[in-house]
């Protein structure tokens, strides 16, 4: 067992290491340049599209539900525990590098959703199926010839394995631990509630998941952000100092014990990618189900994902933590200290509770519950579509029941092997996806430019 854990650890170090971080951010930079910063150039138009009625019935859920389903899977423990963990391990400067991943990650999200719509298929049940496994195979074979199904299969395999841990058991375990700590409820009861609630939603398929996501995600995000903003404005005098901590530490590793600057960058970028999943290839699976035939428009909507997840929600968590006084930088030595040695969800909980004594902790607890539950729903869809690509539609019928069972067992058992394996496969998902994105980037750039030229010509005729 030790040898297996060591092997998984070595692969994990590669999957979330410096080479992959460079690959992820580098792909985002290439796509940002090639799309001429579409994620910010068209951000106003993207929000307008988000709240518009679907232009087509060809799909399973509305564009809004598609984005909420993708956000359901990304806004989770990473926004609460992950941000705190990044600060504890990499210092306040890690927050800056989380912002960098989001800044370029918007273009990656655009490209993923663009290709998901362009190369999606209709399965035996009349549902849309899409994502990296489809655009790698169909897109690369159409563009370059040859056979690329093996690379699409590899992505689907990685995603199927990752889903069980990162998207299910890790989430239910985090909820059960948080609820037991807050109100003393047994993990067995929490696990049973999660399993029943999960089953009630996923048995209805993507339409049921999309309907649940469009209610849960906006409501919980608004509550969490509103609570965070209250704390921030109540302690507004400390905000300039917090930003100074973030920017000064971003290029100075002294705060984390004089380690390499790469440590600060690694934790910031890795947590940013873990949070918004830009480049991992998960979100386009949800966007492929959208009721639209326009890849550009869905891509613009998808680009909002990185902004909402990291620039908004993760930043709220970071500012509350750094305003709380639990994280300090010694003026003389420049070294960071964290009160009581806290980290993860405990650090975030204590930071909120210090601002809202007796109540702030419940904001984090309930945020964690609903964020994690929505992640379980979103990742079920990702895993089911990945398994469908590998084994066919019929296999998904059995997968539903396995998923519900694991949601229960995840709450009562912390299986280190499952967690480590799923985290590793989560990182490995990026390899085939990024190859596909870079290989098909000329297609994206060409069709985006054609679309913008066509719209410009329409505007001239109407003028």
C-alpha positions in Angstrom: 0.0 0.0 0.0 2.9 2.4 0.9 4.5 1.8 -2.5 1.2 2.5 -4.3 0.7 5.7 -2.3 4.2 6.8 -3.1 3.6 6.1 -6.8 0.3 8.1 -6.7 2.2 10.9 -4.9 4.9 11.0 -7.6 2.3 11.2 -10.4 0.3 13.8 -8.3 3.4 16.0 -8.0 3.7 16.0 -11.8 -0.1 16.5 -12.4 -0.1 19.5 -10.1 3.5 20.5 -10.5 5.4 23.2 -12.2 5.3 21.8 -15.7 1.5 21.4 -15.7 1.0 24.8 -14.1 3.1 26.3 -17.0 1.1 24.3 -19.5 -2.3 25.4 -18.0 -1.4 29.1 -17.7 0.5 29.1 -20.9 -2.6 27.7 -22.8 -4.7 30.4 -21.2 -2.3 33.1 -22.4 -2.2 31.7 -26.0 -6.0 31.6 -26.0 -6.3 35.1 -24.5 -4.0 36.5 -27.2 -5.7 34.6 -30.0 -9.2 35.6 -29.0 -8.1 39.2 -28.4 -9.0 39.0 -24.7 -12.5 37.9 -25.4 -13.2 37.1 -21.7 -13.0 40.8 -20.8 -13.6 42.5 -24.2 -17.1 40.9 -24.3 -17.9 40.6 -20.6 -20.9 42.9 -20.7 -22.3 41.1 -23.7 -21.7 37.8 -22.0 -23.8 38.8 -19.0 -26.5 40.0 -21.4 -26.5 36.6 -23.1 -26.6 34.8 -19.8 -30.0 36.3 -18.9 -31.5 36.1 -22.4 -34.0 33.4 -23.4 -32.5 30.4 -25.3 -32.4 31.0 -29.0 -32.8 27.3 -29.9 -34.6 24.3 -28.6 -31.7 22.1 -29.7 -30.3 21.1 -26.3 -31.3 19.9 -22.9 -31.0 23.0 -20.6 -30.9 26.8 -20.9 -27.5 28.6 -21.3 -28.1 30.0 -17.7 -28.6 26.5 -16.3 -25.5 25.3 -18.2 -23.4 27.9 -16.5 -25.0 27.3 -13.1 -24.3 23.5 -13.5 -20.7 24.2 -14.3 -20.4 26.6 -11.4 -22.2 24.1 -9.2 -19.2 21.8 -9.8 -16.6 24.4 -9.4 -17.9 26.5 -6.5 -17.2 24.1 -3.7 -14.7 23.3 -1.0 -11.9 24.9 -3.0 -13.5 28.3 -2.5 -13.7 27.9 1.3 -11.0 25.4 2.4 -8.8 25.7 -0.7 -8.3 29.4 -0.5 -7.4 29.2 3.2 -5.0 26.3 2.4 -3.3 28.3 -0.4 -2.7 31.2 2.0 -1.5 28.9 4.8 1.0 27.1 2.5 2.0 29.9 0.1 1.3 33.0 2.0 -1.0 36.0 1.1 0.7 36.3 -2.3 -0.9 33.0 -3.4 -4.1 35.0 -3.8 -2.5 37.1 -6.5 -1.6 34.0 -8.5 -5.1 32.7 -8.1 -6.3 35.9 -9.8 -3.8 35.4 -12.6 -5.2 31.9 -13.3 -8.7 33.4 -13.5 -7.6 36.3 -15.7 -6.4 33.9 -18.4 -8.7 31.1 -17.4 -11.7 33.0 -18.9 -10.3 32.5 -22.4 -9.7 28.8 -21.7 -13.4 28.5 -20.5 -14.5 30.3 -23.7 -12.5 27.9 -25.9 -13.7 24.8 -24.1 -17.4 25.7 -24.4 -17.0 26.8 -28.0 -15.6 23.4 -29.0 -18.1 21.6 -26.8 -21.0 23.1 -28.7 -19.4 22.7 -32.1 -18.5 19.1 -31.8 -21.3 17.8 -29.5 -23.4 14.7 -30.5 -26.9 13.4 -29.7 -27.0 10.1 -27.8 -29.5 7.2 -28.0 -31.8 8.9 -25.5 -31.9 12.1 -27.5 -29.7 14.0 -25.0 -26.7 16.1 -26.0 -23.3 14.8 -25.1 -20.1 16.8 -25.5 -16.9 17.9 -23.9 -13.2 17.2 -24.4 -13.6 13.6 -25.3 -15.8 14.5 -28.2 -14.0 17.6 -29.5 -10.6 15.9 -29.2 -11.8 13.0 -31.3 -14.1 14.7 -33.8 -12.3 18.0 -34.0 -8.7 16.7 -34.3 -9.7 14.0 -36.8 -11.6 16.6 -38.9 -8.7 19.1 -38.7 -5.7 16.8 -38.9 -6.9 13.4 -40.0 -5.8 10.2 -38.4 -7.4 8.6 -35.3 -7.6 10.6 -32.1 -10.3 8.6 -30.3 -7.7 7.2 -27.9 -6.9 10.6 -26.6 -10.5 11.4 -26.0 -10.9 8.1 -24.3 -8.0 8.9 -22.0 -9.7 12.1 -20.9 -13.0 10.3 -20.3 -11.1 7.7 -18.2 -9.3 10.3 -16.1 -12.6 12.2 -15.5 -14.6 9.1 -14.6 -12.0 8.2 -11.9 -11.6 11.8 -10.6 -15.4 12.2 -10.3 -15.7 9.6 -7.6 -13.4 11.3 -5.2 -13.0 15.0 -6.0 -16.7 15.3 -7.2 -18.3 13.1 -4.6 -16.6 11.5 -1.6 -14.3 14.4 -0.8 -17.4 16.8 -0.9 -19.6 14.6 1.3 -16.8 14.0 3.8 -16.1 17.7 4.1 -19.8 18.4 4.7 -20.1 15.7 7.3 -17.0 16.9 9.2 -18.2 20.5 9.2 -21.7 19.6 10.3 -20.4 17.4 13.1 -18.0 20.1 14.3 -20.8 22.8 14.2 -23.9 21.1 15.5 -22.7 17.6 16.6 -24.7 15.7 14.0 -23.5 12.2 13.3 -21.8 11.7 9.9 -24.1 8.7 9.3 -27.1 11.0 9.4 -25.5 13.6 7.3 -24.4 11.0 4.8 -27.9 9.6 4.6 -29.4 13.0 4.0 -26.8 13.8 1.3 -27.4 10.4 -0.4 -31.2 10.8 -0.5 -31.0 14.4 -1.7 -28.5 13.5 -4.4 -30.6 10.6 -5.6 -33.7 12.7 -5.7 -32.0 15.1 -8.1 -29.8 13.0 -10.3 -32.4 10.4 -11.1 -34.1 13.2 -13.2 -31.0 13.6 -15.4 -29.5 16.8 -16.6 -32.8 18.7 -16.7 -33.3 18.0 -13.0 -29.6 18.9 -12.2 -29.8 22.1 -14.2 -33.0 23.1 -12.4 -31.5 22.5 -9.0 -28.3 24.3 -9.9 -30.0 27.4 -11.1 -31.7 27.7 -7.7 -28.9 26.6 -5.3 -25.9 28.3 -6.8 -27.1 31.9 -7.2 -28.8 31.8 -3.8 -25.9 30.4 -1.8 -23.3 32.5 -3.7 -25.3 35.7 -3.0 -25.6 34.8 0.7 -21.9 34.0 1.0 -20.8 37.1 -0.9 -23.2 39.3 1.0 -21.8 38.1 4.3 -18.3 38.5 3.1 -19.0 42.1 1.8 -20.5 43.0 5.2 -17.3 42.0 7.0 -15.1 43.7 4.4 -17.0 47.0 4.6 -17.1 46.8 8.4 -13.3 46.5 8.4 -12.7 48.7 5.3 -9.8 50.6 6.9 -7.8 47.4 6.8 -8.4 46.6 3.1 -5.5 48.7 1.7 -3.1 46.8 4.1 -4.5 43.5 3.0 -3.9 44.3 -0.7 -0.4 45.4 0.2 0.2 42.0 1.9 -1.1 40.2 -1.2 1.0 42.1 -3.8 4.2 42.4 -1.7 4.2 38.6 -0.9 3.3 37.6 -4.5 6.9 38.2 -5.6 8.5 37.5 -2.3 8.7 34.1 -0.7 10.1 35.3 2.6 6.7 35.1 4.2 6.5 31.4 3.9 9.9 30.7 5.6 12.3 31.9 2.9 11.3 29.2 0.4 11.3 29.5 -3.3 9.1 32.0 -5.0 7.8 29.1 -7.0 6.1 27.8 -3.8 3.9 30.9 -3.7 3.1 30.7 -7.4 2.5 26.9 -7.3 0.0 27.0 -4.5 -1.8 30.1 -5.9 -2.1 28.7 -9.4 -2.9 25.2 -8.3 -5.6 26.3 -6.0 -6.9 28.7 -8.6 -7.1 26.0 -11.2 -8.6 23.6 -8.6 -11.3 26.2 -7.9 -12.3 27.4 -11.3 -11.2 24.2 -13.2 -10.2 26.2 -16.3 -8.2 23.9 -18.5 -9.2 20.7 -16.7 -12.0 20.1 -19.3 -14.9 19.5 -16.9 -17.1 22.6 -17.5 -17.5 22.1 -21.3 -19.4 18.8 -20.5 -22.1 20.9 -18.9 -22.0 23.6 -21.6 -22.5 21.0 -24.3 -26.1 20.5 -23.0 -27.0 24.1 -23.6 -30.0 25.1 -25.8 -28.0 26.9 -28.5 -26.4 26.2 -31.8 -24.0 29.2 -31.5 -20.5 28.1 -30.2 -19.4 31.8 -29.8 -22.3 32.8 -27.6 -22.0 29.8 -25.3 -18.3 30.4 -25.1 -18.8 33.9 -23.9 -21.2 32.7 -21.3 -18.8 30.1 -20.2 -16.0 32.6 -19.9 -17.9 34.2 -16.9 -17.2 31.0 -14.9 -13.6 31.8 -14.0 -14.6 35.4 -13.1 -17.4 34.5 -10.8 -15.7 31.6 -9.2 -12.2 33.0 -8.5 -12.3 36.8 -8.9 -15.6 37.1 -6.9 -16.1 34.1 -4.5 -12.5 33.2 -3.8 -11.5 36.8 -3.4 -14.3 37.2 -0.8 -12.9 34.3 1.2 -9.3 35.6 1.0 -10.2 39.2 2.1 -12.2 38.0 5.1 -9.3 35.7 6.2 -6.7 38.4 5.8 -8.8 41.1 7.5 -9.5 38.8 10.5 -6.0 39.2 12.0 -5.4 35.4 12.0 -2.7 35.8 9.3 0.1 38.3 10.1 3.4 39.3 8.6 6.2 40.2 11.0 7.5 43.7 10.1 11.0 42.8 11.1 11.6 39.4 9.7 8.8 39.4 7.0 7.7 35.9 8.1 4.1 34.9 8.2 2.3 33.6 11.3 -1.1 32.0 11.5 -2.9 32.1 14.8 -3.4 28.7 16.4 -1.8 27.1 13.3 -5.1 27.0 11.6 -5.6 26.0 7.9 -8.3 24.9 5.5 -11.9 25.3 6.4 -11.1 25.8 10.1 -9.2 29.0 9.2 -12.0 30.3 7.1 -14.6 29.4 9.8 -12.6 31.2 12.5 -12.1 34.3 10.3 -15.8 34.6 9.7 -16.7 33.9 13.3 -14.3 36.6 14.6 -16.3 39.1 12.6 -19.7 37.5 13.3 -19.3 36.0 16.8 -21.5 32.9 17.1 -22.9 33.4 13.6 -20.0 33.8 11.1 -19.1 30.1 11.4 -22.6 29.1 10.3 -22.2 31.2 7.1 -19.1 29.0 6.3 -20.8 25.8 7.4 -23.9 26.3 5.4 -21.9 27.7 2.5 -19.8 24.5 2.6 -22.9 22.3 2.7 -24.6 23.8 -0.3 -21.5 24.4 -2.3 -20.4 20.8 -1.8 -23.8 19.4 -2.5 -24.0 21.3 -5.8 -20.5 20.1 -6.6 -21.7 16.5 -6.1 -24.6 17.2 -8.6 -22.4 18.8 -11.2 -19.7 16.2 -11.0 -22.2 13.4 -11.3 -23.1 14.8 -14.7 -19.4 15.0 -15.7 -18.7 11.5 -14.6 -21.8 10.1 -16.3 -21.0 11.6 -19.6 -17.4 10.5 -19.4 -18.5 6.9 -18.6 -21.1 7.1 -21.4 -18.3 7.9 -23.9 -16.3 4.8 -22.6 -19.1 2.2 -22.0 -22.3 3.5 -23.5 -25.6 4.9 -22.2 -26.7 1.8 -20.4 -23.7 1.9 -18.1 -24.9 5.2 -16.7 -28.0 3.6 -15.3 -25.9 1.6 -12.9 -23.6 4.5 -12.3 -26.4 6.5 -10.7 -26.8 4.1 -7.9 -23.1 3.7 -7.3 -22.8 7.5 -7.1 -25.5 7.8 -4.5 -23.9 5.0 -2.4 -20.5 6.7 -2.5 -22.0 10.0 -1.4 -23.1 8.2 1.8 -19.8 6.3 2.3 -17.8 9.4 1.6 -19.4 11.1 4.6 -18.5 8.4 7.1 -15.1 7.3 5.7 -12.0 9.2 4.7 -10.2 6.9 2.3 -6.8 8.4 1.6 -6.2 6.2 -1.4 -9.4 7.3 -3.1 -8.8 11.0 -2.3 -5.2 10.9 -3.5 -6.0 8.9 -6.7 -8.9 11.2 -7.6 -6.9 14.3 -7.0 -4.2 12.9 -9.3 -6.6 12.0 -12.1 -8.3 15.4 -11.7 -4.9 17.0 -12.6 -4.2 14.4 -15.4 -7.5 15.4 -17.1 -5.8 18.6 -18.2 -3.2 16.9 -20.4 -5.5 15.6 -23.2 -7.8 18.6 -22.8 -5.0 21.1 -23.3 -3.6 19.2 -26.2 -7.0 19.4 -27.8 -7.4 23.1 -27.1 -4.1 24.1 -28.5 -4.5 21.8 -31.5 -7.9 23.3 -32.3 -7.1 26.9 -31.3 -6.7 27.9 -35.0 -10.3 26.8 -35.6 -11.5 28.8 -32.6 -9.7 32.0 -33.6 -10.9 31.7 -37.2 -14.5 31.1 -36.4 -14.6 33.8 -33.7 -13.1 36.4 -36.1 -15.7 35.4 -38.8 -18.5 35.7 -36.3 -17.4 39.2 -35.2 -16.9 40.3 -38.8 -20.4 39.1 -39.6 -22.0 40.9 -36.7 -20.0 44.1 -37.6 -21.4 43.9 -41.1 -24.9 43.5 -39.8 -24.5 46.6 -37.6 -23.2 48.6 -40.6 -26.3 47.7 -42.7 -28.6 48.7 -39.9 -26.8 52.0 -39.3 
